[in-house]
Amino acid sequence: MLRRKDCTGCVSEEFKDCIGKGRNKFLSDLELHIAETYVLVNCKEVEPYLKQFEDSLKEANPNIHEDQIVEARDEGFSRWLKHQVSMDRVENQMIREISC
């Protein structure tokens, strides 16, 4: 059970009052990707990397629309961040660990 005092860092406010009996669920690859992306884009520590990712999209595609940026973020940001970690371009240990 998640308690308020346990919620720090990247945990979104909406999860801070989770109560009840937990259950195990195996996530599909798509569900896992969606959950992983959600956590990353809602983590303050990841914001500089998200901006870097979005800036690189804008640089490569100057006429890109915001909805296309969101779609590209949802599809590829977590993979891009993992690559940044593997290339040793991320110093923050917490980000390195959650991007494994």
Biopython code that builds the backbone (N, CA, C, O; Angstrom):
import numpy as np
from Bio.PDB.StructureBuilder import StructureBuilder

atoms = [
    (1, "MET", "N", (0.845, -1.169, 0.000)),
    (1, "MET", "CA", (0.000, 0.000, 0.000)),
    (1, "MET", "C", (0.893, 1.236, 0.000)),
    (1, "MET", "O", (1.878, 1.291, 0.737)),
    (2, "LEU", "N", (0.557, 2.219, -0.817)),
    (2, "LEU", "CA", (1.299, 3.454, -0.918)),
    (2, "LEU", "C", (0.754, 4.452, 0.082)),
    (2, "LEU", "O", (-0.438, 4.760, 0.076)),
    (3, "ARG", "N", (1.617, 4.953, 0.934)),
    (3, "ARG", "CA", (1.198, 5.933, 1.931)),
    (3, "ARG", "C", (1.776, 7.290, 1.567)),
    (3, "ARG", "O", (2.802, 7.376, 0.892)),
    (4, "ARG", "N", (1.119, 8.338, 2.013)),
    (4, "ARG", "CA", (1.533, 9.702, 1.682)),
    (4, "ARG", "C", (3.018, 9.933, 1.964)),
    (4, "ARG", "O", (3.712, 10.521, 1.134)),
    (5, "LYS", "N", (3.513, 9.489, 3.099)),
    (5, "LYS", "CA", (4.911, 9.746, 3.440)),
    (5, "LYS", "C", (5.875, 9.016, 2.499)),
    (5, "LYS", "O", (7.045, 9.385, 2.403)),
    (6, "ASP", "N", (5.384, 7.974, 1.803)),
    (6, "ASP", "CA", (6.224, 7.225, 0.886)),
    (6, "ASP", "C", (6.353, 7.905, -0.465)),
    (6, "ASP", "O", (7.196, 7.513, -1.272)),
    (7, "CYS", "N", (5.543, 8.906, -0.725)),
    (7, "CYS", "CA", (5.465, 9.519, -2.045)),
    (7, "CYS", "C", (6.417, 10.705, -2.138)),
    (7, "CYS", "O", (6.155, 11.765, -1.570)),
    (8, "THR", "N", (7.506, 10.525, -2.845)),
    (8, "THR", "CA", (8.453, 11.613, -3.047)),
    (8, "THR", "C", (8.960, 11.574, -4.473)),
    (8, "THR", "O", (8.771, 10.586, -5.182)),
    (9, "GLY", "N", (9.599, 12.642, -4.887)),
    (9, "GLY", "CA", (10.249, 12.670, -6.191)),
    (9, "GLY", "C", (9.289, 12.677, -7.354)),
    (9, "GLY", "O", (8.528, 13.627, -7.538)),
    (10, "CYS", "N", (9.321, 11.619, -8.139)),
    (10, "CYS", "CA", (8.608, 11.581, -9.405)),
    (10, "CYS", "C", (7.170, 11.100, -9.296)),
    (10, "CYS", "O", (6.477, 11.031, -10.311)),
    (11, "VAL", "N", (6.710, 10.772, -8.129)),
    (11, "VAL", "CA", (5.354, 10.236, -8.013)),
    (11, "VAL", "C", (4.350, 11.369, -8.190)),
    (11, "VAL", "O", (4.390, 12.367, -7.470)),
    (12, "SER", "N", (3.462, 11.205, -9.142)),
    (12, "SER", "CA", (2.450, 12.213, -9.416)),
    (12, "SER", "C", (1.504, 12.367, -8.235)),
    (12, "SER", "O", (1.242, 11.407, -7.511)),
    (13, "GLU", "N", (0.995, 13.571, -8.044)),
    (13, "GLU", "CA", (0.069, 13.863, -6.947)),
    (13, "GLU", "C", (-1.127, 12.920, -6.940)),
    (13, "GLU", "O", (-1.614, 12.551, -5.871)),
    (14, "GLU", "N", (-1.602, 12.531, -8.100)),
    (14, "GLU", "CA", (-2.813, 11.712, -8.147)),
    (14, "GLU", "C", (-2.629, 10.330, -7.537)),
    (14, "GLU", "O", (-3.614, 9.664, -7.218)),
    (15, "PHE", "N", (-1.386, 9.886, -7.370)),
    (15, "PHE", "CA", (-1.143, 8.572, -6.794)),
    (15, "PHE", "C", (-0.866, 8.620, -5.300)),
    (15, "PHE", "O", (-0.696, 7.574, -4.673)),
    (16, "LYS", "N", (-0.818, 9.803, -4.721)),
    (16, "LYS", "CA", (-0.438, 9.924, -3.321)),
    (16, "LYS", "C", (-1.503, 9.428, -2.357)),
    (16, "LYS", "O", (-1.187, 9.181, -1.193)),
    (17, "ASP", "N", (-2.715, 9.277, -2.774)),
    (17, "ASP", "CA", (-3.770, 8.815, -1.882)),
    (17, "ASP", "C", (-4.270, 7.418, -2.243)),
    (17, "ASP", "O", (-5.390, 7.051, -1.887)),
    (18, "CYS", "N", (-3.454, 6.643, -2.941)),
    (18, "CYS", "CA", (-3.845, 5.285, -3.310)),
    (18, "CYS", "C", (-4.042, 4.450, -2.048)),
    (18, "CYS", "O", (-3.180, 4.424, -1.169)),
    (19, "ILE", "N", (-5.170, 3.777, -1.969)),
    (19, "ILE", "CA", (-5.433, 2.916, -0.825)),
    (19, "ILE", "C", (-6.065, 1.628, -1.318)),
    (19, "ILE", "O", (-6.495, 1.529, -2.467)),
    (20, "GLY", "N", (-6.115, 0.651, -0.442)),
    (20, "GLY", "CA", (-6.764, -0.607, -0.784)),
    (20, "GLY", "C", (-5.756, -1.713, -0.993)),
    (20, "GLY", "O", (-4.543, -1.508, -0.964)),
    (21, "LYS", "N", (-6.298, -2.871, -1.200)),
    (21, "LYS", "CA", (-5.471, -4.052, -1.402)),
    (21, "LYS", "C", (-4.881, -4.028, -2.809)),
    (21, "LYS", "O", (-5.588, -3.816, -3.794)),
    (22, "GLY", "N", (-3.600, -4.243, -2.878)),
    (22, "GLY", "CA", (-2.930, -4.279, -4.173)),
    (22, "GLY", "C", (-3.161, -5.606, -4.867)),
    (22, "GLY", "O", (-3.609, -6.576, -4.255)),
    (23, "ARG", "N", (-2.852, -5.634, -6.141)),
    (23, "ARG", "CA", (-2.935, -6.881, -6.890)),
    (23, "ARG", "C", (-1.833, -6.885, -7.933)),
    (23, "ARG", "O", (-1.377, -5.827, -8.367)),
    (24, "ASN", "N", (-1.417, -8.041, -8.323)),
    (24, "ASN", "CA", (-0.385, -8.185, -9.339)),
    (24, "ASN", "C", (-1.023, -8.191, -10.714)),
    (24, "ASN", "O", (-2.099, -8.754, -10.912)),
    (25, "LYS", "N", (-0.358, -7.568, -11.647)),
    (25, "LYS", "CA", (-0.824, -7.562, -13.031)),
    (25, "LYS", "C", (0.401, -7.503, -13.924)),
    (25, "LYS", "O", (1.274, -6.654, -13.743)),
    (26, "PHE", "N", (0.458, -8.392, -14.870)),
    (26, "PHE", "CA", (1.514, -8.341, -15.855)),
    (26, "PHE", "C", (1.093, -7.368, -16.941)),
    (26, "PHE", "O", (-0.010, -7.459, -17.481)),
    (27, "LEU", "N", (1.984, -6.433, -17.257)),
    (27, "LEU", "CA", (1.684, -5.446, -18.276)),
    (27, "LEU", "C", (2.148, -5.933, -19.648)),
    (27, "LEU", "O", (3.183, -6.587, -19.781)),
    (28, "SER", "N", (1.365, -5.601, -20.645)),
    (28, "SER", "CA", (1.805, -5.872, -22.012)),
    (28, "SER", "C", (2.946, -4.920, -22.326)),
    (28, "SER", "O", (3.172, -3.966, -21.582)),
    (29, "ASP", "N", (3.660, -5.156, -23.400)),
    (29, "ASP", "CA", (4.746, -4.262, -23.789)),
    (29, "ASP", "C", (4.225, -2.844, -23.993)),
    (29, "ASP", "O", (4.887, -1.883, -23.600)),
    (30, "LEU", "N", (3.056, -2.702, -24.598)),
    (30, "LEU", "CA", (2.472, -1.386, -24.833)),
    (30, "LEU", "C", (2.102, -0.708, -23.514)),
    (30, "LEU", "O", (2.386, 0.476, -23.331)),
    (31, "GLU", "N", (1.475, -1.438, -22.597)),
    (31, "GLU", "CA", (1.110, -0.868, -21.298)),
    (31, "GLU", "C", (2.355, -0.424, -20.519)),
    (31, "GLU", "O", (2.362, 0.633, -19.889)),
    (32, "LEU", "N", (3.391, -1.237, -20.574)),
    (32, "LEU", "CA", (4.635, -0.898, -19.889)),
    (32, "LEU", "C", (5.248, 0.362, -20.489)),
    (32, "LEU", "O", (5.707, 1.240, -19.759)),
    (33, "HIS", "N", (5.255, 0.453, -21.812)),
    (33, "HIS", "CA", (5.796, 1.630, -22.487)),
    (33, "HIS", "C", (5.005, 2.883, -22.100)),
    (33, "HIS", "O", (5.597, 3.926, -21.820)),
    (34, "ILE", "N", (3.686, 2.788, -22.083)),
    (34, "ILE", "CA", (2.840, 3.923, -21.723)),
    (34, "ILE", "C", (3.114, 4.356, -20.276)),
    (34, "ILE", "O", (3.256, 5.546, -19.996)),
    (35, "ALA", "N", (3.187, 3.393, -19.374)),
    (35, "ALA", "CA", (3.442, 3.705, -17.961)),
    (35, "ALA", "C", (4.826, 4.337, -17.787)),
    (35, "ALA", "O", (4.982, 5.316, -17.058)),
    (36, "GLU", "N", (5.807, 3.778, -18.452)),
    (36, "GLU", "CA", (7.169, 4.288, -18.365)),
    (36, "GLU", "C", (7.242, 5.728, -18.885)),
    (36, "GLU", "O", (7.858, 6.590, -18.257)),
    (37, "THR", "N", (6.618, 5.977, -20.019)),
    (37, "THR", "CA", (6.607, 7.326, -20.590)),
    (37, "THR", "C", (5.890, 8.294, -19.660)),
    (37, "THR", "O", (6.346, 9.421, -19.465)),
    (38, "TYR", "N", (4.777, 7.867, -19.089)),
    (38, "TYR", "CA", (4.016, 8.716, -18.169)),
    (38, "TYR", "C", (4.886, 9.142, -16.992)),
    (38, "TYR", "O", (4.920, 10.319, -16.633)),
    (39, "VAL", "N", (5.573, 8.204, -16.404)),
    (39, "VAL", "CA", (6.426, 8.512, -15.252)),
    (39, "VAL", "C", (7.538, 9.474, -15.663)),
    (39, "VAL", "O", (7.807, 10.450, -14.963)),
    (40, "LEU", "N", (8.174, 9.203, -16.782)),
    (40, "LEU", "CA", (9.279, 10.053, -17.211)),
    (40, "LEU", "C", (8.850, 11.481, -17.499)),
    (40, "LEU", "O", (9.496, 12.422, -17.037)),
    (41, "VAL", "N", (7.772, 11.663, -18.252)),
    (41, "VAL", "CA", (7.383, 13.029, -18.632)),
    (41, "VAL", "C", (6.775, 13.793, -17.468)),
    (41, "VAL", "O", (6.590, 15.006, -17.566)),
    (42, "ASN", "N", (6.460, 13.119, -16.371)),
    (42, "ASN", "CA", (5.904, 13.786, -15.196)),
    (42, "ASN", "C", (6.905, 13.881, -14.051)),
    (42, "ASN", "O", (6.524, 14.149, -12.911)),
    (43, "CYS", "N", (8.152, 13.668, -14.344)),
    (43, "CYS", "CA", (9.224, 13.715, -13.349)),
    (43, "CYS", "C", (10.025, 15.002, -13.546)),
    (43, "CYS", "O", (10.614, 15.214, -14.606)),
    (44, "LYS", "N", (10.047, 15.857, -12.526)),
    (44, "LYS", "CA", (10.750, 17.139, -12.635)),
    (44, "LYS", "C", (12.217, 16.972, -13.024)),
    (44, "LYS", "O", (12.750, 17.761, -13.804)),
    (45, "GLU", "N", (12.856, 15.961, -12.487)),
    (45, "GLU", "CA", (14.272, 15.753, -12.768)),
    (45, "GLU", "C", (14.525, 15.448, -14.249)),
    (45, "GLU", "O", (15.636, 15.653, -14.739)),
    (46, "VAL", "N", (13.528, 14.973, -14.947)),
    (46, "VAL", "CA", (13.677, 14.594, -16.356)),
    (46, "VAL", "C", (13.388, 15.772, -17.296)),
    (46, "VAL", "O", (13.704, 15.705, -18.484)),
    (47, "GLU", "N", (12.796, 16.841, -16.775)),
    (47, "GLU", "CA", (12.391, 17.977, -17.612)),
    (47, "GLU", "C", (13.481, 18.490, -18.552)),
    (47, "GLU", "O", (13.190, 18.740, -19.721)),
    (48, "PRO", "N", (14.733, 18.659, -18.089)),
    (48, "PRO", "CA", (15.761, 19.149, -19.026)),
    (48, "PRO", "C", (15.979, 18.207, -20.219)),
    (48, "PRO", "O", (16.243, 18.657, -21.334)),
    (49, "TYR", "N", (15.866, 16.920, -19.977)),
    (49, "TYR", "CA", (16.054, 15.948, -21.059)),
    (49, "TYR", "C", (14.840, 15.927, -21.996)),
    (49, "TYR", "O", (14.981, 15.735, -23.204)),
    (50, "LEU", "N", (13.673, 16.123, -21.436)),
    (50, "LEU", "CA", (12.462, 16.205, -22.258)),
    (50, "LEU", "C", (12.553, 17.425, -23.171)),
    (50, "LEU", "O", (12.214, 17.350, -24.352)),
    (51, "LYS", "N", (13.008, 18.543, -22.622)),
    (51, "LYS", "CA", (13.169, 19.753, -23.426)),
    (51, "LYS", "C", (14.204, 19.524, -24.521)),
    (51, "LYS", "O", (14.007, 19.941, -25.662)),
    (52, "GLN", "N", (15.292, 18.870, -24.179)),
    (52, "GLN", "CA", (16.337, 18.573, -25.164)),
    (52, "GLN", "C", (15.775, 17.700, -26.284)),
    (52, "GLN", "O", (16.063, 17.936, -27.457)),
    (53, "PHE", "N", (14.979, 16.699, -25.932)),
    (53, "PHE", "CA", (14.352, 15.818, -26.919)),
    (53, "PHE", "C", (13.429, 16.622, -27.829)),
    (53, "PHE", "O", (13.488, 16.491, -29.052)),
    (54, "GLU", "N", (12.579, 17.450, -27.237)),
    (54, "GLU", "CA", (11.628, 18.237, -28.016)),
    (54, "GLU", "C", (12.348, 19.270, -28.885)),
    (54, "GLU", "O", (11.948, 19.508, -30.024)),
    (55, "ASP", "N", (13.401, 19.880, -28.354)),
    (55, "ASP", "CA", (14.184, 20.837, -29.144)),
    (55, "ASP", "C", (14.834, 20.159, -30.346)),
    (55, "ASP", "O", (14.912, 20.740, -31.428)),
    (56, "SER", "N", (15.297, 18.929, -30.147)),
    (56, "SER", "CA", (15.921, 18.213, -31.274)),
    (56, "SER", "C", (14.885, 17.900, -32.359)),
    (56, "SER", "O", (15.199, 17.914, -33.549)),
    (57, "LEU", "N", (13.648, 17.618, -31.937)),
    (57, "LEU", "CA", (12.577, 17.406, -32.916)),
    (57, "LEU", "C", (12.307, 18.682, -33.705)),
    (57, "LEU", "O", (12.164, 18.648, -34.927)),
    (58, "LYS", "N", (12.239, 19.807, -32.996)),
    (58, "LYS", "CA", (11.971, 21.099, -33.636)),
    (58, "LYS", "C", (13.105, 21.507, -34.565)),
    (58, "LYS", "O", (12.871, 22.097, -35.619)),
    (59, "GLU", "N", (14.329, 21.191, -34.172)),
    (59, "GLU", "CA", (15.481, 21.523, -35.012)),
    (59, "GLU", "C", (15.467, 20.695, -36.296)),
    (59, "GLU", "O", (15.752, 21.214, -37.375)),
    (60, "ALA", "N", (15.139, 19.419, -36.178)),
    (60, "ALA", "CA", (15.100, 18.541, -37.351)),
    (60, "ALA", "C", (13.878, 18.810, -38.227)),
    (60, "ALA", "O", (13.916, 18.579, -39.436)),
    (61, "ASN", "N", (12.792, 19.299, -37.618)),
    (61, "ASN", "CA", (11.530, 19.546, -38.322)),
    (61, "ASN", "C", (10.978, 20.904, -37.892)),
    (61, "ASN", "O", (10.099, 20.964, -37.033)),
    (62, "PRO", "N", (11.484, 22.001, -38.480)),
    (62, "PRO", "CA", (11.073, 23.338, -38.031)),
    (62, "PRO", "C", (9.568, 23.596, -38.089)),
    (62, "PRO", "O", (9.067, 24.437, -37.343)),
    (63, "ASN", "N", (8.849, 22.909, -38.940)),
    (63, "ASN", "CA", (7.402, 23.135, -39.076)),
    (63, "ASN", "C", (6.565, 22.119, -38.297)),
    (63, "ASN", "O", (5.366, 21.980, -38.541)),
    (64, "ILE", "N", (7.190, 21.421, -37.373)),
    (64, "ILE", "CA", (6.474, 20.387, -36.621)),
    (64, "ILE", "C", (5.403, 21.029, -35.733)),
    (64, "ILE", "O", (5.629, 22.078, -35.129)),
    (65, "HIS", "N", (4.255, 20.394, -35.666)),
    (65, "HIS", "CA", (3.149, 20.880, -34.840)),
    (65, "HIS", "C", (3.231, 20.259, -33.453)),
    (65, "HIS", "O", (3.835, 19.204, -33.261)),
    (66, "GLU", "N", (2.608, 20.940, -32.488)),
    (66, "GLU", "CA", (2.646, 20.483, -31.098)),
    (66, "GLU", "C", (2.106, 19.056, -30.954)),
    (66, "GLU", "O", (2.665, 18.262, -30.197)),
    (67, "ASP", "N", (1.033, 18.723, -31.664)),
    (67, "ASP", "CA", (0.481, 17.368, -31.555)),
    (67, "ASP", "C", (1.452, 16.326, -32.097)),
    (67, "ASP", "O", (1.459, 15.188, -31.630)),
    (68, "GLN", "N", (2.262, 16.698, -33.068)),
    (68, "GLN", "CA", (3.276, 15.779, -33.591)),
    (68, "GLN", "C", (4.411, 15.594, -32.586)),
    (68, "GLN", "O", (4.982, 14.510, -32.471)),
    (69, "ILE", "N", (4.727, 16.663, -31.863)),
    (69, "ILE", "CA", (5.755, 16.571, -30.817)),
    (69, "ILE", "C", (5.276, 15.635, -29.715)),
    (69, "ILE", "O", (6.033, 14.788, -29.242)),
    (70, "VAL", "N", (4.022, 15.787, -29.306)),
    (70, "VAL", "CA", (3.456, 14.928, -28.265)),
    (70, "VAL", "C", (3.455, 13.471, -28.733)),
    (70, "VAL", "O", (3.801, 12.571, -27.968)),
    (71, "GLU", "N", (3.072, 13.243, -29.971)),
    (71, "GLU", "CA", (3.059, 11.877, -30.512)),
    (71, "GLU", "C", (4.465, 11.287, -30.546)),
    (71, "GLU", "O", (4.667, 10.133, -30.167)),
    (72, "ALA", "N", (5.436, 12.077, -30.999)),
    (72, "ALA", "CA", (6.828, 11.609, -31.039)),
    (72, "ALA", "C", (7.354, 11.349, -29.633)),
    (72, "ALA", "O", (8.089, 10.388, -29.404)),
    (73, "ARG", "N", (6.972, 12.213, -28.690)),
    (73, "ARG", "CA", (7.385, 12.023, -27.296)),
    (73, "ARG", "C", (6.820, 10.718, -26.751)),
    (73, "ARG", "O", (7.534, 9.926, -26.136)),
    (74, "ASP", "N", (5.533, 10.507, -26.986)),
    (74, "ASP", "CA", (4.890, 9.294, -26.482)),
    (74, "ASP", "C", (5.484, 8.038, -27.105)),
    (74, "ASP", "O", (5.570, 7.000, -26.450)),
    (75, "GLU", "N", (5.888, 8.126, -28.354)),
    (75, "GLU", "CA", (6.435, 6.952, -29.043)),
    (75, "GLU", "C", (7.914, 6.725, -28.772)),
    (75, "GLU", "O", (8.359, 5.580, -28.704)),
    (76, "GLY", "N", (8.696, 7.818, -28.613)),
    (76, "GLY", "CA", (10.137, 7.613, -28.605)),
    (76, "GLY", "C", (10.961, 8.217, -27.492)),
    (76, "GLY", "O", (12.167, 7.977, -27.435)),
    (77, "PHE", "N", (10.355, 9.001, -26.594)),
    (77, "PHE", "CA", (11.167, 9.659, -25.574)),
    (77, "PHE", "C", (11.861, 8.674, -24.643)),
    (77, "PHE", "O", (13.049, 8.827, -24.360)),
    (78, "SER", "N", (11.145, 7.677, -24.168)),
    (78, "SER", "CA", (11.778, 6.743, -23.220)),
    (78, "SER", "C", (12.947, 6.009, -23.878)),
    (78, "SER", "O", (13.976, 5.781, -23.241)),
    (79, "ARG", "N", (12.794, 5.645, -25.133)),
    (79, "ARG", "CA", (13.876, 4.977, -25.861)),
    (79, "ARG", "C", (15.060, 5.945, -26.064)),
    (79, "ARG", "O", (16.220, 5.557, -25.923)),
    (80, "TRP", "N", (14.747, 7.203, -26.397)),
    (80, "TRP", "CA", (15.780, 8.228, -26.577)),
    (80, "TRP", "C", (16.546, 8.435, -25.267)),
    (80, "TRP", "O", (17.774, 8.521, -25.272)),
    (81, "LEU", "N", (15.820, 8.515, -24.148)),
    (81, "LEU", "CA", (16.466, 8.732, -22.855)),
    (81, "LEU", "C", (17.343, 7.539, -22.478)),
    (81, "LEU", "O", (18.437, 7.718, -21.941)),
    (82, "LYS", "N", (16.875, 6.340, -22.752)),
    (82, "LYS", "CA", (17.701, 5.150, -22.493)),
    (82, "LYS", "C", (19.001, 5.218, -23.296)),
    (82, "LYS", "O", (20.071, 4.855, -22.806)),
    (83, "HIS", "N", (18.885, 5.688, -24.535)),
    (83, "HIS", "CA", (20.080, 5.828, -25.373)),
    (83, "HIS", "C", (21.030, 6.865, -24.774)),
    (83, "HIS", "O", (22.243, 6.652, -24.754)),
    (84, "GLN", "N", (20.489, 7.990, -24.284)),
    (84, "GLN", "CA", (21.320, 9.014, -23.652)),
    (84, "GLN", "C", (22.053, 8.430, -22.440)),
    (84, "GLN", "O", (23.227, 8.722, -22.215)),
    (85, "VAL", "N", (21.354, 7.614, -21.676)),
    (85, "VAL", "CA", (21.969, 6.959, -20.515)),
    (85, "VAL", "C", (23.072, 6.008, -20.979)),
    (85, "VAL", "O", (24.167, 6.005, -20.416)),
    (86, "SER", "N", (22.789, 5.209, -21.996)),
    (86, "SER", "CA", (23.783, 4.234, -22.477)),
    (86, "SER", "C", (25.020, 4.912, -23.056)),
    (86, "SER", "O", (26.108, 4.336, -23.053)),
    (87, "MET", "N", (24.851, 6.141, -23.556)),
    (87, "MET", "CA", (25.981, 6.902, -24.098)),
    (87, "MET", "C", (26.666, 7.740, -23.011)),
    (87, "MET", "O", (27.560, 8.536, -23.298)),
    (88, "ASP", "N", (26.230, 7.548, -21.755)),
    (88, "ASP", "CA", (26.800, 8.229, -20.589)),
    (88, "ASP", "C", (26.626, 9.750, -20.669)),
    (88, "ASP", "O", (27.511, 10.512, -20.281)),
    (89, "ARG", "N", (25.459, 10.173, -21.186)),
    (89, "ARG", "CA", (25.151, 11.600, -21.309)),
    (89, "ARG", "C", (24.213, 12.089, -20.204)),
    (89, "ARG", "O", (23.771, 13.238, -20.219)),
    (90, "VAL", "N", (23.914, 11.210, -19.251)),
    (90, "VAL", "CA", (23.031, 11.555, -18.134)),
    (90, "VAL", "C", (23.798, 11.313, -16.844)),
    (90, "VAL", "O", (24.228, 10.194, -16.566)),
    (91, "GLU", "N", (23.967, 12.371, -16.057)),
    (91, "GLU", "CA", (24.719, 12.253, -14.814)),
    (91, "GLU", "C", (23.845, 11.911, -13.619)),
    (91, "GLU", "O", (24.315, 11.269, -12.680)),
    (92, "ASN", "N", (22.591, 12.325, -13.633)),
    (92, "ASN", "CA", (21.689, 12.126, -12.500)),
    (92, "ASN", "C", (21.455, 10.629, -12.294)),
    (92, "ASN", "O", (20.907, 9.953, -13.166)),
    (93, "GLN", "N", (21.875, 10.118, -11.136)),
    (93, "GLN", "CA", (21.795, 8.681, -10.867)),
    (93, "GLN", "C", (20.357, 8.172, -10.845)),
    (93, "GLN", "O", (20.086, 7.068, -11.316)),
    (94, "MET", "N", (19.439, 8.963, -10.307)),
    (94, "MET", "CA", (18.037, 8.544, -10.250)),
    (94, "MET", "C", (17.485, 8.371, -11.666)),
    (94, "MET", "O", (16.781, 7.400, -11.941)),
    (95, "ILE", "N", (17.797, 9.298, -12.554)),
    (95, "ILE", "CA", (17.324, 9.185, -13.939)),
    (95, "ILE", "C", (17.976, 7.975, -14.602)),
    (95, "ILE", "O", (17.323, 7.249, -15.352)),
    (96, "ARG", "N", (19.239, 7.763, -14.330)),
    (96, "ARG", "CA", (19.928, 6.588, -14.899)),
    (96, "ARG", "C", (19.225, 5.299, -14.476)),
    (96, "ARG", "O", (19.055, 4.381, -15.279)),
    (97, "GLU", "N", (18.819, 5.242, -13.209)),
    (97, "GLU", "CA", (18.177, 4.031, -12.692)),
    (97, "GLU", "C", (16.772, 3.828, -13.242)),
    (97, "GLU", "O", (16.402, 2.698, -13.563)),
    (98, "ILE", "N", (15.981, 4.890, -13.360)),
    (98, "ILE", "CA", (14.621, 4.698, -13.847)),
    (98, "ILE", "C", (14.566, 4.537, -15.366)),
    (98, "ILE", "O", (13.527, 4.180, -15.922)),
    (99, "SER", "N", (15.685, 4.801, -16.027)),
    (99, "SER", "CA", (15.716, 4.681, -17.487)),
    (99, "SER", "C", (16.270, 3.344, -17.959)),
    (99, "SER", "O", (16.426, 3.126, -19.161)),
    (100, "CYS", "N", (16.562, 2.463, -17.036)),
    (100, "CYS", "CA", (17.137, 1.150, -17.402)),
    (100, "CYS", "C", (16.168, 0.344, -18.234)),
    (100, "CYS", "O", (16.480, -0.779, -18.630)),
]
sb = StructureBuilder()
sb.init_structure("model")
sb.init_model(0)
sb.init_chain("A")
sb.init_seg("    ")
for serial, (resi, resn, name, xyz) in enumerate(atoms, 1):
    if name == "N":
        sb.init_residue(resn, " ", resi, " ")
    sb.init_atom(name, np.array(xyz, "f"), 0.0, 1.0, " ", f" {name:<3s}", serial, name[0])
structure = sb.get_structure()
